[in-house]
């Protein structure tokens, strides 16, 4: 597992740097062009229903050149939604496009070549996530009825844009038509939360508004959701946001079963990722076997095998980060000590909340040569990271790493603490946070 992990990371990095490709293979997508205002590494994120069910592969990593140019080729088994920066992409096997994307101006993106039509359409639509027809609360009005009317008008505008778009495949039109409906339903359901925030209502007034709003959308949500149970739409993020509500109202067990299985698989994967050791993980085999939809059962089993292949008691997988001077530093350079690794990022609120507690732990053990504390940032922007470290006058091991180098550690969310013992073996993949009273206890057990 250790060697395979290293080969995968190195292989994909070199792949991203390659300046030319052989003849396009079947089932591959080729993208080239420029990525403006991006960091030194970009991941094309899978938005399908397998986004979090399957172990990350790191096969869609782009490293733009100094002039922002790039070229990458990667496999796509079937047409699917992806995300690059703030732009949604729709990619099909055989697509070959010249792309220009500005992270700060997603609507200015341009696509040329095979597959361009769908992506030029998508650049003018919000990221396919619930509530977009509310425009982040801008369409919330003084009355529930006015808010609903504004949301429906926004959805109708989108329908017309889709209707008059040219060069789109029938399948893409089907998916986008469904996405507009799903987004409309989700926007209506989200209106209540946005209203209390945007209108700044007092508690009593907010309660009255909420009751009126729920009553006003009830029949509309039922109408839009009628005969809308379709497992093939689970590849869309916004449909997954509302599908659970749809199947609860459906009497067609056969249509609802795959969707129920997806939610079950997602739940199990989430629980597996929080498991403390391999003994706990092994107990999931029977629960996964109860999933009826083969694809989701297979995905959950793949994730289980990934988690079982590396964890507590295994030798820590080495990685190379960068220090404040930009010099490479290896985790293995600290071998022989207890290593307390705090994974964080400047954009992570809970991470920043833990910082004072992390510094207190460092002070607690400042005279103990048998333990070292590593502050490991996952920031994309090195300058932002450096400014944060300098503003806090943080000292010691301040490292920056590309999160894709940590795939084997299955870093799903942060803050996250890795605890490694003196023998360079993993003691805990999700150790107590610095603010927890259990942090000191966990450390003392290893010293």
C-alpha positions, 0 to 999 in steps of 0.5 A, a space after each residue: 500500500 505504501 509504495 502504491 500510494 507514492 507511485 500514484 501521487 508521483 504519477 499524476 503529478 508528472 501527468 499534469 506536467 506533461 506537455 503533450 499526449 498520444 492519440 486520444 484513447 476511448 473513454 478519455 477526456 482531454 482538456 487544455 488551455 489556461 486556468 487563471 487565478 488558480 493556485 499551484 494545483 487544481 483538482 477537477 472534482 467529481 460531483 456524481 453520486 460516487 463523489 464521497 462513496 469511493 476512495 479518492 484517486 487523485 487522477 484529475 489533478 492539474 498543475 498549471 504552468 507559470 503562464 497558467 497553461 495546462 493540459 490533462 487527460 483522464 478517464 470518464 466512464 460515462 457523462 457526468 458533472 464535475 467542478 473546476 474551481 467555481 465552474 461546473 463542467 459536464 464531461 463525456 467520454 471522448 470530449 476534447 476541449 480548449 478551456 479558459 477559466 478564471 477562478 474569479 470570473 466563472 461566467 467568463 469561461 470559454 470552451 471550444 471543441 468536442 463537448 463545448 456546447 454543454 459547458 458554455 451553457 453551464 458557465 451561466 448557471 450557478 453551481 448545481 447546489 440547492 437554493 441557487 434560485 434564491 440567489 443567496 437570499 437576494 430574492 427573499 421578499 417581505 411576504 412568502 408569496 412574493 418570495 415564492 413568485 420570485 423563485 419561480 420566475 428565476 427558474 422560468 428564466 433558466 428553463 428558457 435559457 435551456 430551451 434556446 441553447 443549441 448543440 446540446 445532447 438529449 441526455 444533457 437536456 433531460 438532466 438539466 431540465 430535472 436539475 432546474 426542477 430539483 433546484 426549484 424545489 430545494 430553493 422553495 424549501 430553503 426559503 424559510 431559513 434565508 428569510 429569517 436571516 435576510 429579513 432580520 425578523 424578531 423571534 415572534 415575527 420570524 415564527 409567524 413568517 415561517 408558518 405562513 411560508 410553510 403553508 404557502 409552499 406546501 402544495 407547490 412542493 407536492 406538485 413539482 415533486 410528483 412523479 419525480 422519483 428517478 435514481 438516474 438523477 442521483 448523479 446531480 448534487 441538488 437532486 440528492 439534496 431533495 431525493 430523500 423527501 421525494 421517496 418518503 412521499 412515493 409509493 413505488 418501492 422499486 423506483 425508491 429502492 436505489 435511492 434508499 440504498 444510496 443514502 444507506 451507503 453514504 451513511 455507512 461510509 460516513 460512519 466508517 470514516 469515523 471508526 477508530 480502528 480496524 476492529 470497528 471497521 470489520 463490523 461494517 461488512 454485514 451492514 454493507 451486505 444489506 445494500 441491495 443496489 450492486 453499484 452502491 454496495 460495491 462502492 461502500 465495500 471499496 471504501 471499507 477495503 481502503 480504510 482497512 488497508 491502512 490505519 491504527 497500528 500500521 507504520 505511518 506513511 511518509 509524506 513531504 511538505 514545505 516549511 516557511 522557507 519553502 524547503 522540503 520537510 519529511 514526516 519521517 524526519 521526526 521519527 523516534 518522537 511522538 508526533 502530534 499533527 494538526 491539520 488545518 487551513 486558514 479558511 476553516 473556522 473551527 481550525 482557527 478556533 483550535 489554534 490557541 489550544 494547540 499553542 497551549 499544548 506546545 507550551 505544556 511540552 516545550 521541555 519534553 524532547 520526546 514529542 513534537 507538534 506539527 502544524 500542517 496547513 492544507 491551504 492552496 495559497 502559500 502567501 495566505 498561510 504564511 501571513 496567518 502564521 506570522 500574524 499569530 507569531 506561531 513557531 515550531 514546525 509550520 508546514 504546508 502540504 498539498 492535500 492530495 499527498 494525504 489520500 491514504 490518511 483519508 482526510 475528509 474534513 478538518 480540523 483533524 489530528 494525526 497522532 503517531 507514536 515513537 515507533 512511527 506507527 499510527 496511534 490515532 487517525 482522528 485523535 482528540 483535538 487540542 481543546 479536548 481534555 482527552 488530548 493530554 491523556 492521549 499524548 501521555 499514553 504514548 510518552 
